[in-house]
Amino acid sequence: MNHHLKRSLFLLIALVMVVSTAACSSGNSEKEKAANSNKGEDTPIVKLTADQPGWKEDITPITFDWYLNFSWFANKWGVDPTSKFITKKTGVDINFIVPAGNENEKLNTLIASGNLPDFITLDKGEASIQKMIDGELVLPLNELADEYDPYFFTSSDAAKLSWYTQPDGNVYAYPNASSSPKDYAQYGDTYVSNQVFLVRKDMYEALGKPDMRTPDGFLKALQSAKEKFGTVNGQPLIPLGLHEFTENGNYSLEGYIQNLLAIPKAKDGQLYDRSTDPEYVTWLKTLRQANQDGLLSKDIFIDKRPQMEEKLAQGRYFALIYQGKDMEAQLNTLFTNDPNSVYIAVDGPTNSNLDTPTLDGPGISGWTVTLISKNVKDKARAIRFLSYLNSEEGNKDLFLGEKGFTYDTIDGKDQFKPEALALLNSDRSAFDKEYGASHTFWMLMNTNMTDQWAPKRVEPYKSIEDWTRGKTVSASEFELLNPTGNSPEGIINTKLGQLLGKTLPKLLMAQSDAEFDTLWDEYQDKRKKDGLDKVTAFQQAKYEQNVKKLEEFLK
């Protein structure tokens, strides 16, 4: 063999060895990445199509930290069969992080640190959303989908993606419980509202079912309840319950009662300042009179949701301006002990014309939104898991649980097994722990989608929902109007919210209507001086944009 041939063979063998070594090294690298995906390294990129659920590409174990900005959320992932089933199926485990006290303080601390958990879920209207986006603390979902999981665009609603698109062209948040104009066209006749006026059934009937639509009738009913019943199991009766007071106000005393009074949100294409409406002021003065008459317990000014839920389960309120779905566990408790002690929805505060309430139905903005942190452990696994939760498969898994355990195909329909349904209807808290289905984990729930598997509503919930039928309207064009973040308008709006939070309790505690009027005039003057006109101009422009967007979605 000549020297030239020997040299050629030697080079060929060396080349083969290099290629082989590189291939082995690449294979090991892929395995190491999968093994270390829980240590902050991204899953290798595999080019997929919009029809391929990306989560199926990698189901190795990974744990994501998921921050929920709701101190009342008590469920843990991996305790119940449904979450265990999803972890086994997808490889994804979840460590929920929930604030122990004030949500804003916890979230602001996280934002200030610049180190957010993998997923963040919070109310759609939180100013912190814009702060996280402006601070580049969260990732564009559309860019993650383009790179790692085109299926996200298949499992998501294009209208909702468009609705949440920022000026930079990116989408950072996706909503749950959201309904687009096309959803309204398809499902609108089935929609109900969560906003209700409630009374304790046995007490209300014992009082002769008083008419509580007018200020006089309302005050008389509260007074009669206090005089006739006084205590509940040795504890003082609370004549009227409201949502908790926060630093920014009180839901019950803002949108809820304004909707009960059917106060318009806009007139002739211009946003209307509902808080200045005479009907609203009349009812705030009615509540001030209730406090002067000893009909507003001190508890309602200081109680947070856990304390309210405890008192609801004890049946200590006579009447409430509240949310029906938010008290289902407590209704269960009352119904089990005594079906007559539950709360029922009746006609409550109404405007002077006794017009039908205009209650908010499902909106395109949804209830909460979920974002992915820039510090996420694994970008590919994160967006793919979000796509799964968004999809019909994910919604079905989370709603029905594992087939054969929580649900089965009965009479040709996938539905809860009788024993699971019985527990769902009798003890919601126990159901969450024993089964973990039916929106126990609601972060990406698509209520339009899950309705196909939902059981028929039964008492004590059915009559509450039925009361809202015919009173529920779409208000999507009025959603997300408030400026947020550190923009000039956002800073002003934050101040205005805090001003309202300080003023509302003072108005109710005023010693006379004259004192109320003084406080009210001072409040309105302060709003103007703080820059209300700038916020109003921003809201009007956003409202007009919303109207155009919604019109486009229907084309």
VEXDREN-2710 file (C-alpha; in Angstrom, 1 decimal):
% VEXDREN-2710
k/r/px/py/pz
1/MET/0.0/0.0/0.0
2/ASN/1.6/3.3/-1.1
3/HIS/2.1/6.3/1.3
4/HIS/-0.7/8.3/-0.4
5/LEU/-3.3/5.5/-0.1
6/LYS/-2.3/4.9/3.6
7/ARG/-2.7/8.6/4.4
8/SER/-6.1/8.7/2.6
9/LEU/-7.4/5.7/4.6
10/PHE/-6.1/7.2/7.9
11/LEU/-8.0/10.4/7.2
12/LEU/-11.2/8.6/6.3
13/ILE/-11.1/6.5/9.5
14/ALA/-10.4/9.7/11.6
15/LEU/-13.3/11.4/9.9
16/VAL/-15.7/8.5/10.7
17/MET/-14.5/8.6/14.4
18/VAL/-15.1/12.3/14.7
19/VAL/-18.7/12.0/13.2
20/SER/-19.5/9.0/15.5
21/THR/-18.2/10.9/18.5
22/ALA/-20.2/14.0/17.6
23/ALA/-23.4/11.9/17.1
24/CYS/-22.9/10.2/20.5
25/SER/-22.2/13.5/22.1
26/SER/-25.3/15.0/20.5
27/GLY/-27.4/12.1/21.7
28/ASN/-26.1/12.5/25.2
29/SER/-26.7/16.2/25.1
30/GLU/-30.3/15.7/24.2
31/LYS/-30.7/13.2/27.1
32/GLU/-29.0/15.6/29.5
33/LYS/-31.2/18.4/28.4
34/ALA/-34.3/16.3/29.0
35/ALA/-33.0/15.2/32.4
36/ASN/-32.1/18.7/33.3
37/SER/-35.2/20.4/32.0
38/ASN/-36.2/21.0/35.6
39/LYS/-32.9/22.8/36.2
40/GLY/-33.5/25.8/34.0
41/GLU/-32.5/24.5/30.6
42/ASP/-34.9/24.7/27.6
43/THR/-36.2/21.6/25.9
44/PRO/-34.5/21.0/22.5
45/ILE/-36.3/22.7/19.6
46/VAL/-38.3/20.3/17.5
47/LYS/-40.1/21.9/14.5
48/LEU/-43.8/21.1/14.8
49/THR/-46.9/22.1/12.9
50/ALA/-50.0/23.8/14.2
51/ASP/-51.8/20.5/14.3
52/GLN/-49.2/18.8/16.5
53/PRO/-49.7/19.2/20.3
54/GLY/-46.2/20.0/21.4
55/TRP/-46.6/18.7/24.9
56/LYS/-46.5/15.1/23.6
57/GLU/-42.9/15.6/22.4
58/ASP/-41.5/15.5/26.0
59/ILE/-43.3/14.1/29.0
60/THR/-40.2/13.8/31.2
61/PRO/-40.8/15.1/34.8
62/ILE/-40.6/18.8/35.3
63/THR/-42.0/21.1/38.1
64/PHE/-43.2/24.6/37.4
65/ASP/-43.7/27.2/40.1
66/TRP/-47.1/28.9/39.5
67/TYR/-48.0/32.1/41.3
68/LEU/-51.7/32.7/41.9
69/ASN/-52.5/36.2/43.1
70/PHE/-55.5/35.0/45.2
71/SER/-54.9/34.6/49.0
72/TRP/-58.1/32.5/49.3
73/PHE/-56.9/29.7/46.9
74/ALA/-56.3/26.7/49.1
75/ASN/-56.0/23.7/46.7
76/LYS/-52.6/21.9/46.1
77/TRP/-51.6/20.2/42.9
78/GLY/-50.8/16.5/43.2
79/VAL/-53.1/15.9/46.1
80/ASP/-56.2/14.9/44.1
81/PRO/-56.6/12.2/41.3
82/THR/-57.2/14.7/38.5
83/SER/-53.9/16.7/39.0
84/LYS/-52.0/13.4/39.5
85/PHE/-53.5/12.1/36.3
86/ILE/-52.4/15.2/34.3
87/THR/-48.9/15.1/35.8
88/LYS/-48.6/11.4/34.8
89/LYS/-49.9/12.3/31.3
90/THR/-47.8/15.4/30.6
91/GLY/-44.9/15.0/33.0
92/VAL/-45.7/18.5/34.5
93/ASP/-46.0/19.0/38.2
94/ILE/-47.0/22.3/39.7
95/ASN/-45.9/24.0/42.9
96/PHE/-48.5/26.7/43.6
97/ILE/-47.4/29.9/45.3
98/VAL/-50.2/31.8/47.0
99/PRO/-49.8/35.0/49.0
100/ALA/-50.5/34.5/52.7
101/GLY/-51.8/38.1/53.2
102/ASN/-52.0/41.2/51.0
103/GLU/-51.8/40.1/47.4
104/ASN/-50.5/43.5/46.1
105/GLU/-47.7/43.5/48.6
106/LYS/-46.6/40.0/47.6
107/LEU/-46.8/40.7/43.9
108/ASN/-45.0/44.0/44.1
109/THR/-42.2/42.3/46.1
110/LEU/-41.9/39.7/43.3
111/ILE/-41.9/42.3/40.6
112/ALA/-39.3/44.4/42.5
113/SER/-37.0/41.3/42.8
114/GLY/-37.2/40.8/39.0
115/ASN/-37.4/37.1/39.6
116/LEU/-41.0/35.9/39.0
117/PRO/-42.2/32.3/39.2
118/ASP/-42.6/30.3/36.0
119/PHE/-46.3/31.1/35.6
120/ILE/-48.3/34.0/37.0
121/THR/-52.1/34.2/37.2
122/LEU/-53.9/37.3/38.4
123/ASP/-57.1/39.3/37.8
124/LYS/-57.3/40.7/34.3
125/GLY/-57.6/44.3/35.6
126/GLU/-54.5/44.3/37.8
127/ALA/-52.1/47.2/37.1
128/SER/-49.2/44.8/37.8
129/ILE/-49.8/43.2/34.4
130/GLN/-48.6/46.2/32.5
131/LYS/-45.7/46.7/35.0
132/MET/-44.5/43.2/34.2
133/ILE/-44.8/43.7/30.5
134/ASP/-43.1/47.1/30.6
135/GLY/-40.3/45.7/32.8
136/GLU/-39.7/42.8/30.4
137/LEU/-40.4/40.4/33.1
138/VAL/-42.7/38.2/31.1
139/LEU/-42.3/36.6/27.7
140/PRO/-44.5/37.1/24.5
141/LEU/-46.6/34.0/24.2
142/ASN/-46.8/34.4/20.4
143/GLU/-43.0/34.3/20.1
144/LEU/-42.8/31.3/22.3
145/ALA/-45.4/29.6/20.2
146/ASP/-43.6/30.5/16.9
147/GLU/-40.4/28.9/18.2
148/TYR/-41.6/26.0/20.2
149/ASP/-45.3/25.2/19.8
150/PRO/-47.4/26.4/16.8
151/TYR/-50.2/24.3/18.3
152/PHE/-50.8/27.2/20.8
153/PHE/-52.4/29.2/17.9
154/THR/-54.7/26.2/17.3
155/SER/-55.8/25.7/20.9
156/SER/-56.3/29.5/21.5
157/ASP/-59.0/31.8/20.3
158/ALA/-57.8/34.2/17.6
159/ALA/-60.1/36.9/18.8
160/LYS/-58.9/36.6/22.4
161/LEU/-55.3/36.7/21.2
162/SER/-56.1/39.9/19.2
163/TRP/-57.9/41.4/22.2
164/TYR/-54.8/41.0/24.4
165/THR/-52.2/42.1/21.7
166/GLN/-50.0/44.9/23.0
167/PRO/-48.9/47.9/21.0
168/ASP/-45.6/46.1/20.3
169/GLY/-47.6/43.4/18.5
170/ASN/-47.1/40.7/21.1
171/VAL/-49.4/38.8/23.4
172/TYR/-48.2/38.3/26.9
173/ALA/-51.4/37.2/28.7
174/TYR/-54.2/34.7/27.9
175/PRO/-57.6/34.7/29.7
176/ASN/-59.8/32.1/31.3
177/ALA/-63.6/32.2/31.3
178/SER/-63.5/34.4/28.3
179/SER/-66.3/34.9/25.8
180/SER/-65.9/36.6/22.4
181/PRO/-68.7/38.1/20.3
182/LYS/-68.9/34.8/18.3
183/ASP/-69.2/32.9/21.6
184/TYR/-72.1/35.1/22.5
185/ALA/-73.7/34.4/19.1
186/GLN/-73.3/30.6/19.8
187/TYR/-73.8/30.3/23.5
188/GLY/-75.3/33.7/24.6
189/ASP/-78.8/32.3/25.5
190/THR/-77.2/30.1/28.1
191/TYR/-75.1/32.8/29.8
192/VAL/-75.7/33.8/33.4
193/SER/-74.2/36.4/35.6
194/ASN/-72.3/36.0/38.8
195/GLN/-73.6/39.3/40.2
196/VAL/-76.6/38.8/42.5
197/PHE/-78.6/40.2/45.4
198/LEU/-79.2/37.4/48.0
199/VAL/-81.3/36.9/51.1
200/ARG/-81.4/34.0/53.6
201/LYS/-84.4/32.0/52.5
202/ASP/-86.0/31.1/55.8
203/MET/-85.6/34.6/57.3
204/TYR/-86.9/36.3/54.1
205/GLU/-90.0/34.1/54.0
206/ALA/-90.6/34.6/57.7
207/LEU/-90.7/38.3/57.1
208/GLY/-93.3/37.9/54.4
209/LYS/-91.0/38.2/51.5
210/PRO/-90.6/42.0/51.8
211/ASP/-90.1/44.2/48.7
212/MET/-86.5/45.3/48.9
213/ARG/-86.3/47.2/45.6
214/THR/-86.8/50.7/47.0
215/PRO/-84.6/52.5/49.7
216/ASP/-87.5/52.5/52.2
217/GLY/-88.4/48.8/51.6
218/PHE/-84.7/47.9/51.8
219/LEU/-84.1/49.6/55.1
220/LYS/-87.3/48.2/56.6
221/ALA/-86.4/44.7/55.6
222/LEU/-82.9/45.0/57.2
223/GLN/-84.4/46.5/60.4
224/SER/-87.1/43.8/60.6
225/ALA/-84.5/41.0/60.1
226/LYS/-82.4/42.4/62.9
227/GLU/-85.3/42.8/65.3
228/LYS/-86.9/39.4/64.5
229/PHE/-83.8/37.3/64.5
230/GLY/-81.0/39.2/66.3
231/THR/-78.6/36.3/66.6
232/VAL/-77.7/33.2/64.6
233/ASN/-76.5/30.3/66.8
234/GLY/-75.5/32.7/69.5
235/GLN/-73.7/35.1/67.1
236/PRO/-75.0/38.5/66.1
237/LEU/-76.9/38.6/62.8
238/ILE/-75.2/40.7/60.1
239/PRO/-78.1/42.4/58.3
240/LEU/-76.1/43.1/55.1
241/GLY/-73.0/41.6/53.6
242/LEU/-70.8/43.1/51.0
243/HIS/-67.6/42.2/49.2
244/GLU/-64.4/43.0/51.2
245/PHE/-63.2/46.5/51.3
246/THR/-59.8/46.9/49.7
247/GLU/-57.4/49.8/49.2
248/ASN/-59.2/50.5/45.9
249/GLY/-62.8/50.2/46.9
250/ASN/-65.5/47.5/47.1
251/TYR/-66.9/45.5/44.2
252/SER/-70.4/45.4/45.8
253/LEU/-70.5/49.2/46.1
254/GLU/-69.2/49.9/42.6
255/GLY/-70.1/47.8/39.5
256/TYR/-72.4/45.3/41.2
257/ILE/-74.9/47.8/42.7
258/GLN/-74.6/50.0/39.6
259/ASN/-75.6/47.1/37.5
260/LEU/-78.5/46.2/39.8
261/LEU/-79.6/49.8/39.3
262/ALA/-79.2/49.5/35.5
263/ILE/-77.1/52.6/35.3
264/PRO/-75.7/52.9/31.7
265/LYS/-72.0/52.7/31.1
266/ALA/-72.2/54.9/28.0
267/LYS/-74.5/57.4/26.5
268/ASP/-74.5/58.4/22.8
269/GLY/-71.1/56.9/22.3
270/GLN/-69.5/58.6/25.3
271/LEU/-68.5/56.9/28.5
272/TYR/-70.7/57.8/31.4
273/ASP/-69.3/58.4/34.9
274/ARG/-71.7/56.0/36.7
275/SER/-70.4/57.1/40.1
276/THR/-72.0/60.5/39.7
277/ASP/-75.4/59.1/38.7
278/PRO/-78.2/60.4/41.1
279/GLU/-79.6/56.8/41.4
280/TYR/-76.3/55.6/42.7
281/VAL/-75.8/58.5/45.1
282/THR/-79.3/57.8/46.5
283/TRP/-78.4/54.2/47.3
284/LEU/-75.1/55.1/48.8
285/LYS/-77.1/57.5/51.1
286/THR/-79.4/54.6/51.8
287/LEU/-76.5/52.5/53.0
288/ARG/-75.3/55.4/55.0
289/GLN/-78.7/55.5/56.7
290/ALA/-78.5/51.8/57.3
291/ASN/-75.2/52.3/59.1
292/GLN/-76.7/55.1/61.2
293/ASP/-79.5/52.8/62.1
294/GLY/-77.1/50.1/63.3
295/LEU/-77.8/47.9/60.3
296/LEU/-74.2/47.7/59.0
297/SER/-72.0/45.5/61.1
298/LYS/-68.5/46.7/61.8
299/ASP/-67.4/43.3/60.5
300/ILE/-68.2/44.2/56.9
301/PHE/-65.6/47.0/57.0
302/ILE/-62.8/44.8/58.2
303/ASP/-63.5/41.2/57.1
304/LYS/-61.5/39.6/54.3
305/ARG/-62.7/36.7/52.2
306/PRO/-61.8/33.9/54.7
307/GLN/-63.8/35.6/57.5
308/MET/-66.7/36.2/55.1
309/GLU/-66.8/32.6/54.0
310/GLU/-66.8/31.4/57.6
311/LYS/-69.8/33.6/58.4
312/LEU/-71.5/32.6/55.1
313/ALA/-71.3/29.0/56.1
314/GLN/-72.8/29.9/59.5
315/GLY/-75.7/31.7/57.7
316/ARG/-75.0/34.9/59.7
317/TYR/-75.9/37.3/56.9
318/PHE/-79.5/38.3/56.2
319/ALA/-78.8/39.9/52.8
320/LEU/-75.8/40.2/50.5
321/ILE/-74.7/42.1/47.4
322/TYR/-72.3/39.4/46.2
323/GLN/-71.3/36.7/43.7
324/GLY/-73.2/33.5/43.4
325/LYS/-70.5/31.1/42.3
326/ASP/-68.0/32.4/44.9
327/MET/-70.1/31.0/47.8
328/GLU/-71.1/27.6/46.5
329/ALA/-69.1/25.7/49.1
330/GLN/-70.8/27.7/51.8
331/LEU/-74.2/27.1/50.2
332/ASN/-73.4/23.4/50.2
333/THR/-72.9/23.5/54.0
334/LEU/-76.1/25.4/54.7
335/PHE/-78.1/23.2/52.3
336/THR/-76.9/20.0/53.9
337/ASN/-77.7/21.3/57.4
338/ASP/-81.1/22.8/56.5
339/PRO/-82.3/23.5/52.9
340/ASN/-84.3/26.4/54.2
341/SER/-81.3/28.2/55.6
342/VAL/-79.7/28.7/52.1
343/TYR/-79.4/32.0/50.3
344/ILE/-81.6/32.7/47.3
345/ALA/-81.5/35.5/44.7
346/VAL/-84.4/38.1/44.8
347/ASP/-85.0/41.5/43.4
348/GLY/-83.0/43.9/45.5
349/PRO/-81.8/47.5/45.0
350/THR/-83.4/48.9/41.8
351/ASN/-83.5/52.3/40.3
352/SER/-86.5/54.6/40.7
353/ASN/-88.1/53.3/37.5
354/LEU/-87.8/49.7/38.8
355/ASP/-85.9/48.8/35.6
356/THR/-84.5/45.3/35.1
357/PRO/-80.9/45.1/36.2
358/THR/-78.2/44.9/33.6
359/LEU/-75.7/42.4/35.0
360/ASP/-72.3/41.6/33.5
361/GLY/-72.2/38.4/31.6
362/PRO/-69.0/36.6/30.4
363/GLY/-66.7/39.1/28.7
364/ILE/-63.9/38.7/26.2
365/SER/-61.3/39.8/28.8
366/GLY/-62.3/36.8/31.0
367/TRP/-61.8/36.6/34.7
368/THR/-58.0/36.0/35.2
369/VAL/-55.0/36.0/32.8
370/THR/-51.9/33.9/32.9
371/LEU/-48.4/35.0/31.9
372/ILE/-45.1/33.2/31.5
373/SER/-42.0/34.6/33.3
374/LYS/-38.8/35.4/31.5
375/ASN/-37.1/33.3/34.1
376/VAL/-39.2/30.2/33.2
377/LYS/-37.4/26.9/33.7
378/ASP/-38.1/25.6/30.3
379/LYS/-39.7/27.8/27.6
380/ALA/-40.8/25.0/25.3
381/ARG/-42.4/22.9/28.1
382/ALA/-44.1/26.0/29.5
383/ILE/-45.8/27.2/26.3
384/ARG/-46.7/23.6/25.4
385/PHE/-48.3/23.0/28.8
386/LEU/-50.2/26.3/28.4
387/SER/-51.4/25.1/25.0
388/TYR/-52.5/21.8/26.5
389/LEU/-54.5/23.5/29.3
390/ASN/-56.0/25.7/26.6
391/SER/-57.0/22.9/24.3
392/GLU/-60.2/20.9/24.4
393/GLU/-58.3/17.9/25.6
394/GLY/-56.8/19.8/28.5
395/ASN/-60.1/21.4/29.4
396/LYS/-61.8/18.0/29.4
397/ASP/-59.0/16.5/31.5
398/LEU/-59.3/19.3/34.1
399/PHE/-63.1/19.3/34.1
400/LEU/-63.9/15.6/34.0
401/GLY/-60.7/14.1/35.4
402/GLU/-59.6/10.6/34.6
403/LYS/-62.1/8.3/32.7
404/GLY/-63.3/5.4/34.8
405/PHE/-62.6/7.2/38.0
406/THR/-64.2/10.6/38.0
407/TYR/-66.3/10.2/34.9
408/ASP/-67.5/7.7/32.3
409/THR/-69.5/7.5/29.2
410/ILE/-73.1/7.1/30.5
411/ASP/-76.1/7.1/28.1
412/GLY/-73.8/8.0/25.3
413/LYS/-72.4/11.1/27.0
414/ASP/-69.2/11.7/28.9
415/GLN/-70.3/12.8/32.4
416/PHE/-69.4/12.5/36.1
417/LYS/-70.0/9.2/37.7
418/PRO/-73.0/9.2/40.1
419/GLU/-70.8/9.1/43.3
420/ALA/-68.6/12.0/42.0
421/LEU/-71.7/14.1/41.0
422/ALA/-73.3/13.4/44.4
423/LEU/-70.2/14.8/46.2
424/LEU/-69.9/17.7/43.8
425/ASN/-73.5/18.7/44.7
426/SER/-73.2/18.2/48.4
427/ASP/-69.7/19.2/49.5
428/ARG/-67.6/21.2/47.0
429/SER/-64.5/21.4/49.3
430/ALA/-64.5/17.6/49.7
431/PHE/-65.0/17.1/46.0
432/ASP/-62.0/19.3/45.2
433/LYS/-59.8/17.1/47.5
434/GLU/-61.2/13.8/46.5
435/TYR/-61.5/14.3/42.8
436/GLY/-60.0/17.7/41.9
437/ALA/-62.2/18.1/38.8
438/SER/-64.9/20.6/37.7
439/HIS/-62.7/23.7/37.6
440/THR/-60.8/22.9/40.8
441/PHE/-57.9/24.3/38.8
442/TRP/-59.4/27.1/36.9
443/MET/-56.4/29.0/35.6
444/LEU/-57.1/28.3/31.9
445/MET/-60.7/27.1/32.1
446/ASN/-62.8/27.6/28.9
447/THR/-66.3/27.7/30.3
448/ASN/-67.9/27.6/26.8
449/MET/-66.0/24.4/26.1
450/THR/-66.6/22.7/29.4
451/ASP/-70.4/23.3/29.4
452/GLN/-70.8/20.3/27.1
453/TRP/-69.8/18.1/30.0
454/ALA/-71.3/20.1/32.8
455/PRO/-74.1/18.4/34.8
456/LYS/-77.4/20.2/35.1
457/ARG/-77.5/22.7/37.9
458/VAL/-79.4/21.7/41.0
459/GLU/-80.4/23.5/44.1
460/PRO/-79.2/25.5/45.9
461/TYR/-77.4/26.9/42.9
462/LYS/-79.9/26.6/40.1
463/SER/-82.4/29.3/41.3
464/ILE/-79.6/31.8/41.9
465/GLU/-78.4/31.4/38.3
466/ASP/-81.9/31.4/36.9
467/TRP/-82.6/34.7/38.6
468/THR/-79.9/36.3/36.4
469/ARG/-81.3/35.0/33.1
470/GLY/-82.8/37.8/31.1
471/LYS/-80.8/40.3/33.1
472/THR/-77.3/39.3/31.8
473/VAL/-75.7/41.4/29.1
474/SER/-72.3/41.5/27.3
475/ALA/-70.1/44.3/28.5
476/SER/-66.9/43.5/26.6
477/GLU/-66.5/46.9/25.1
478/PHE/-66.2/48.4/28.6
479/GLU/-63.5/46.0/29.8
480/LEU/-59.8/46.9/30.4
481/LEU/-60.4/50.6/29.9
482/ASN/-58.3/51.7/32.8
483/PRO/-54.7/52.9/32.2
484/THR/-52.2/50.9/34.1
485/GLY/-48.5/50.7/34.7
486/ASN/-46.2/53.7/35.1
487/SER/-47.7/55.9/32.3
488/PRO/-48.9/59.3/33.5
489/GLU/-52.5/58.2/33.2
490/GLY/-51.8/54.9/35.0
491/ILE/-50.2/56.7/37.9
492/ILE/-53.2/59.1/38.1
493/ASN/-55.7/56.1/37.9
494/THR/-53.9/54.4/40.8
495/LYS/-54.3/57.5/42.9
496/LEU/-58.0/57.7/42.0
497/GLY/-58.5/54.1/43.0
498/GLN/-56.8/54.7/46.3
499/LEU/-58.9/57.8/46.8
500/LEU/-62.1/55.8/46.3
501/GLY/-60.8/53.1/48.7
502/LYS/-60.4/55.7/51.4
503/THR/-63.7/57.5/50.6
504/LEU/-66.2/54.7/50.4
505/PRO/-66.1/53.7/54.1
506/LYS/-66.2/57.4/55.2
507/LEU/-69.4/57.9/53.1
508/LEU/-71.1/55.0/54.7
509/MET/-70.0/56.1/58.2
510/ALA/-71.1/59.7/57.8
511/GLN/-73.3/60.8/60.6
512/SER/-75.8/62.6/58.4
513/ASP/-76.7/63.2/54.8
514/ALA/-75.2/66.7/55.1
515/GLU/-71.9/65.2/56.2
516/PHE/-72.2/62.7/53.3
517/ASP/-72.7/65.6/50.8
518/THR/-69.6/67.4/52.1
519/LEU/-67.5/64.2/51.8
520/TRP/-69.0/63.5/48.4
521/ASP/-68.2/67.0/47.1
522/GLU/-64.7/66.9/48.4
523/TYR/-64.2/63.5/46.8
524/GLN/-65.4/64.7/43.4
525/ASP/-63.3/67.9/43.6
526/LYS/-60.2/65.8/44.5
527/ARG/-60.8/63.5/41.6
528/LYS/-60.8/66.4/39.2
529/LYS/-57.6/67.9/40.7
530/ASP/-55.8/64.6/40.6
531/GLY/-56.3/64.4/36.8
532/LEU/-59.7/62.6/36.2
533/ASP/-60.0/64.3/32.8
534/LYS/-56.8/62.7/31.6
535/VAL/-57.9/59.2/32.7
536/THR/-61.4/59.8/31.1
537/ALA/-59.8/60.7/27.8
538/PHE/-57.7/57.6/27.9
539/GLN/-60.7/55.4/28.7
540/GLN/-62.8/57.0/25.9
541/ALA/-60.1/56.3/23.3
542/LYS/-59.8/52.7/24.6
543/TYR/-63.5/52.3/24.6
544/GLU/-63.7/53.3/20.9
545/GLN/-60.9/50.9/20.1
546/ASN/-62.7/48.1/21.8
547/VAL/-65.9/48.8/19.9
548/LYS/-64.1/48.6/16.6
549/LYS/-62.2/45.4/17.6
550/LEU/-65.4/43.7/18.6
551/GLU/-67.1/44.7/15.3
552/GLU/-64.1/43.2/13.5
553/PHE/-64.4/39.9/15.4
554/LEU/-68.0/39.5/14.2
555/LYS/-67.1/39.7/10.5
END
